[in-house]
Amino acid sequence: PRPGSEAGGARAACSRGSLPGVRITISSTAEKVVYLVVFHLSFVMFVWSYWKTIFTSPASPSNEFCLSKADKEQYEKEERPEFQQEILRRAANDLPIYTTTESRAIRYCDRCQLIKPDRCHHCSACDICVLKMDHHCLWVNNCVGFSNYKFFLLFLMYSLLYCLFVAATVLQYFIKCWTKELTDAYAKYHILCLFFVAAIAFIGIQWLFSYHCWLVGKNRSTIESFRAPMFRNGPDKNGFSLGYGKNLREVFGDEKKYWLLPIFTSLGDGCSFPTRLVIMDPERVTVSTQTEPAKSSGASQPFHPRPLSAGVPAARGTAPCRRPPAALARRVAVSPSC
């Protein structure tokens, strides 16, 4: 025979699908279409959510939470902690802040030199204060907080569905490997690897996704689940919980048609949050529930459009914040047992 004729014949046989040990595994056209549509749809949504989680900058407090130049100079010159706290209390008097440190002090970030809003924490990896910080995620190399928490949840959900789809479609061939129906060693190696990787990833992501669904239902961040926020009446892990339905809408928004899309629809501004029970300073009125958070202004405008006061520029990557409504000051006081 001519040189190369065997290789040419093998290629021709392979193109016709008649090579020994090689066969078309899916013969139904409808099944092929379903596989292609579901696979690419879940893959596109997974990549879109992952992209938004990575490249959405963490939201930081606006300049309203920074000390004035005079207060800052006075704070830095003062060495006595009790007088430093007096300066911070005076500066925070008009800010929507209801949580403190465990020692009942104003939460102040020396690194960023600002008063921390409720649920805001300093990220040592990003070196900024992040609004409603949940955690710094190594998977996305970004802080997960108010600006991208919805994207992170959708990323987990779509990656979970993606792994489930892969494992489910490979399962029938995985079973054939163990029953000796599939004799091609090369195909068997790929099927075993694909199934085990997809199954292990599904189990790990399922645990993480279930945990964050529980956090959303309780309206807690990962940090708050380990360390309860300190209100004026003491620590309370459920201080920000308004009920499952309202907690869900606070993250995903009121427009249900946007819930499954990685588009920002979360309620509020990230600087202040409605609480189940707030005990304010003695000079201020005690309230049982703040007003509802401001609704998102739409997918094209990720944060609340109005700052605390006119003419205050937003800090880098920040969400402009609002003062509590004036109606709060006119509310009737209630006892902490309500």
LINPEQUI-V12638 format. One record per backbone hydrogen bond with DSSP energy under -1.0 kcal/mol. NH is the residue of the N-H (numbers start at 1). CO is the residue of the C=O. If there is no record, write none. Layout:
BEGIN
NH | CO
NH | CO
END
This chain:
BEGIN
5 | 2
8 | 4
9 | 5
10 | 6
11 | 7
12 | 8
13 | 9
14 | 10
15 | 11
16 | 12
17 | 14
18 | 13
22 | 19
32 | 28
33 | 29
34 | 30
35 | 31
36 | 32
37 | 33
38 | 34
39 | 35
40 | 36
41 | 37
42 | 38
43 | 39
44 | 40
45 | 41
46 | 42
47 | 43
48 | 44
49 | 45
50 | 46
51 | 47
52 | 48
53 | 49
54 | 50
55 | 51
65 | 62
66 | 63
72 | 68
73 | 69
74 | 70
75 | 71
76 | 72
77 | 73
78 | 74
84 | 80
85 | 81
86 | 82
87 | 83
88 | 84
89 | 85
90 | 86
91 | 87
92 | 88
95 | 92
97 | 95
100 | 230
101 | 105
104 | 101
109 | 114
113 | 109
114 | 109
115 | 65
116 | 107
120 | 117
121 | 130
123 | 128
127 | 123
130 | 121
131 | 59
133 | 119
133 | 130
134 | 144
135 | 144
137 | 142
142 | 137
144 | 135
146 | 131
149 | 145
152 | 148
153 | 149
154 | 150
155 | 151
156 | 152
157 | 153
158 | 154
159 | 155
160 | 156
161 | 157
162 | 158
163 | 159
164 | 160
165 | 161
166 | 162
167 | 163
168 | 164
169 | 165
170 | 166
174 | 170
175 | 171
176 | 172
177 | 173
178 | 174
179 | 175
181 | 176
182 | 176
188 | 184
189 | 185
190 | 186
191 | 187
192 | 188
193 | 189
194 | 190
195 | 191
196 | 192
197 | 193
198 | 194
199 | 195
200 | 196
201 | 197
202 | 198
203 | 199
204 | 200
205 | 201
206 | 202
207 | 203
208 | 204
209 | 205
210 | 206
211 | 207
212 | 208
213 | 209
214 | 210
215 | 211
216 | 212
217 | 213
218 | 214
220 | 215
225 | 221
227 | 223
231 | 234
234 | 231
236 | 229
239 | 236
241 | 238
247 | 243
248 | 244
249 | 245
250 | 246
252 | 248
253 | 249
256 | 254
258 | 255
259 | 256
261 | 258
263 | 261
267 | 250
268 | 294
276 | 239
278 | 287
284 | 281
287 | 278
312 | 309
318 | 315
319 | 60
328 | 325
330 | 327
331 | 328
338 | 335
END
